[in-house]
Amino acid sequence: MEINLGKLPFGLDFHPSSNLVAAGLISGDLHLYRYGPDTQPQRLFAAHGHEESCRSVKFADSGRVLLTASADCSILAVDVDTGAVIARLEDAHEAAINRLVTLTETTVSSGDDEGCIKVWDTRQRTCCNSFNAHEEYISDMTFVSSSMQLLGTSGDGTLSVCNLRRNKVQSRSEFSEDELLSIVTMKNGRKVVCGTQTGALLLYSWGHFKDCSDRFLGHPMSVDTLLKVDEDTLISGSEDGVIRLVGILPNRIIHPIAEHSEYPIEGLGFSFDRKFLGSISHDQMLKLWDMHELLEPQKNASNHDNEEMDLDGLRGRPANVGQASNTAAADDFFADL
């Protein structure tokens, strides 16, 4: 399925329990769509939330509220049912806000262009924690609930670990000589994987964040976004517009699974039931890929190590588009799984 957003999207998020997907646009608009396996996506509302670009969007409060963060330094809360504005935090940061991440049912975190990370109580609408963790923009964040630690990556080439209980930056890596753009935790929390501007994946061992323990090459261009599949595999979105399935320890690019376009992948996300993979790019499209088609193994697979050959069968084919030919090609990729 394809949704023409009309403007460049920066943010993407799926509802935690319903067939809803939201996108934040460069125009400052917020779009909400309902999708289904056999129907075309329907736009439920389009709200003009910000005067500058809407860079991140997240569902909160069990999916009842949509939060957006903008280059105008504000955070907006919108009612999912009506599209009405519930609250707006003007000047939530002193610099443009680049990332939002949901921590708990009532807390979210935001990161700005000057390296500041804040934690917010969504019910009290107050700031709980503030960390001057980096010198440049916050590119991505992930939350480890078991230890109440928030990990962040930055354009300054470092990884930070913020302890929410102690309200301090607990650890910060050495300069990696590369911009860190994306982050996920793997191997049951023992490894942290970061995507970089040059295309390398940096692996950090938990508790040893000063320097990476492994450097995994293979992506030809920057790794702009990472999405965890399970403890051993992840999905990467790259500047070349290709979405890949990647194995961690052993490190290998298992295969490209789709090509969104020739433009950089801005965001990836799973639907609540993991039946769909969502991707956004500079082509102004939100594409929903059928995960069953992408990941179902086929016994008679061949050429599963030839990336260039398989890419020809994947170009621009989201769910319900070119199903018959795409299924066989995609199935071939994962026969060895």
Buried (B, 14 or more C-beta within 10 A) or exposed (E): BBBEBEBBBBBBBBBBEBBBBBBBBBBBBBBBBBBEEEEEBEEBBBBEBBEBBBBBBBBBBEBEBBBBBBBBBBBBBBBBEEBEEBEBBEEBBEBBBBBBBBBEEBBBBBBBBBBBBBBBBBEEBEBBBEBEBBEBBBBBBBBBEEBBBBBBBBBBBBBBBBBBEEEEBBBBBEEBEBBBBBBBBBBEEEBBBBBBBBBBBBBBBBEEBEEBEBEBEBBEBBBBBBBBBEBBBBBBBBBBBBBBBBBBBEBEBBBBBBBBBEBBBBBBBBBBEEBBBBBBBBBBBBBBBBBBBBBEEBEEBEEBEEBEEBBEBBBBBBBBEBEEEBBEBBBBBBBEE
